[in-house]
């Protein structure tokens, strides 16, 4: 709990020069909101949310101090058994008769070795933070790391909405949005986009990742 408050004080000072620090220590009937990783457009909305009675806390991937023990050799063997003994799985790594599996095997083995333990650790810490600080929702920008997705998924599992705000260019062409459906939709409850064109590009993927897509604009462009 102390680490979260200290982290939030530092982030608040860095983003706003210390304005609103008093809000972290006061009691607010509405509860708290958790900004996960880079705030981007959320930065400009924080003063408004604070004025309406919300406490704002900040975390990032490093907050969880992930240090999983890795038995790389054993996990590599387990992964190879899974892939190489299943023709359909092995075929996923073939292109025109050439296997690109050797380029990926170490990475897959690392994921297999670290992801379960790290996910459990993030889930437990998120549960404690949510209960301690009466967090009502998670606000985030584009999620591009394992830990950022684990944070959002932990919040959703515990019944909190995850509101993600688009960051950066997204262009839809021939059903391709540069894999941003994984960054922006996969672990979000609601996705705020910069406009109707972007929303239209995302909506075909809401069947795969059932997030609500809302055109809201960009603070950085509109102000």
N, C-alpha and C positions, 0 to 999 in steps of 0.2 A: 504493500500500500504506500509506503514512504517513497519507494522508487518511482511509482507512478506519479505521485505528486511532484517529486523533484524533476522528473523528466518533463512533466507538463509545464512547470515553472520555466525551465530552460527553453522549451519550444515556444512558449508564449512570449518570452522576452525576445527571442530571435525573430519571431514573426511580427510582433506588434510593439516592440520596445518596452515591454512591461505593462502595457495597458491591460487592465482587466485581471491582474494577478489576484486582486482581492476576491474575485469571484470563486476561486478555487477553494478558499477557506470558509466561505459563507455557506449557510444552509439554504437550499432552494427546493421548493415543493415539487418542481418538475423532475428533478433528478439530474443525471449527467449524460453527456454524449461523449463518445470516444472517437477521436480522429486517428485513423490508422495509417501510418507511413506518411508520405508527402501529402500536404493538404491541398496544394494547387488552388482551385477555385473556392474551396471551402474556407480559405484564409480570409476572404473578404466577407464571408457570411458569419464568421465567429462573433464579431461585435453585436450583430443583430440577434443571434441566438442567446448570447449572454444577457442582452437587454431584456429578453423575454423570460429570463429566469433559469437558463440552463448553465450548468457547470461544464466546461470543456476540458477534457483530458487528452493527452497526446501519447501515442506509442509508435514504435517502429519494430522492424524485425529483430534488431539487436537487443531490444528490451527483454526478450525471452532467453537470452544467453544460451542458445542452443549448442550443446556439446555432447552429441550422441557418441557412444562408443561404437566403433565400426570394426567388424570382423570382415574385412574386404574379401579375403580369399574364400571364406566359407560362403559368403553371399554370391560371389561370382560363380561358384560351382552350382549353387541353387538356381541362379538365373539361367545358366547355360542348360541345365536339365529341363527347365521350363520351356525354353525356346527351341533348343536343338532336337528335342524328342517329340515335338509337336509340328508336323509338316505345315499345318495351316499357319501357326505362329511364325515358323521360320520363313515362310513365303512372304511375310510382311516386310522382311528385310532384304528382299531380292528386287533387283531392277535390271532387266535385260540380261539375266543370267549372272549378274554380279552381286555378291553379298556385301552389304555395307554394315552388317552386324558387328564386325570387329571394331568399327569406329565408335560404336555406342555401348559396347558391353560393360566397360568400366563405369560409365555414367549410370546405366541401369542397375548395376550392382550396388553403386553408392546409394541410389534412391531406395532400393530394397533394404539396405542396411540402416538407413537413417530415418526415413519417413515415418514408420510406425511409432518409434520412440519419441520423435520430435512432435508429432501430431498429438500424442497423448499428453506430453508436457505442456504444450500450448493450450490444450483443452482444459487441463486442470487449473492453470494460471488464469485463463480467461474466466472460468467459472468463479474463482475467488475474487477477481477484480470486479466483475459484474455485480456480485452480491455485496461486496464491501462498499462500492461507490454508487450503487443504484443506477447503473448504466442502462439506458433505455434504447440506444441504437448505436451502430457503428457507422461512421462517415469515412469514406475513402476515395482515392483516385484510382487510376489504373493499377491493377494488381498483376505484377509480373514475376513474383517469386513464390516459392513453395510456402514460406512462412506467412506471407501476406494472405494467401488463399486459406491457409490453416486458421489464421486469426478470424477471417470472415466466416469460414465454415463453422468454427466453434461457436461464434455468436449466433448464427442461424440455428444451429442444433439446440442452443439454449433458449431459443424463442425470440431473439432480437432481430429486428430488420437491419439489413446491411444496405446502405444507400451509397451507391457509387456514382461519381461524377466523371464524365469523360475528360480525358486529358490527352491532347495531341490530335493530330489529323487521323481521320478514319474515312477511307473511301471505299465504296462498294462497287465492284465490277465483276460481272459473271459469277455472282455468288461468293466472291472472295473479299473478305475484309481484313486481310493480313493477320488472320488468327486472333483478331481482337475479341472474338466471341469468347475465347478462353480467358483473356485478360479482364474483360469488362462484364461478362454475363455469368460466367461459370459459378461464382460464389456470391453473387449479388442478389438481393431481393428486388431492388429497384435500380435502374440505370438512368441517370440524368444525361441527356445528350445536348449538343450545341444547337441542334435544329432538326426540322422534320426530315431533311435529306439523310442525316445520319441515323435517325430513328428508323427510317425505311430500310436502311442497309442492315441494321441489327435485327429487325423483327423476324426475318426468316429463320433465325437461330433460336428464337424463344421456345420453339418446340423441343429443342435439344437441351437448352438451359432455361427453365421457366421463370425468367425474370421479367418484371414489368419495365417497359421502355417509355420514358417520358421526355419530350422535347422541352427544355427549360432555358437554353442559351448558355452563354459563358460570361461570367463576371468580368474576366480579364479583357474580353472584347467589348462588352456592353458599357462599361463604366466610362 
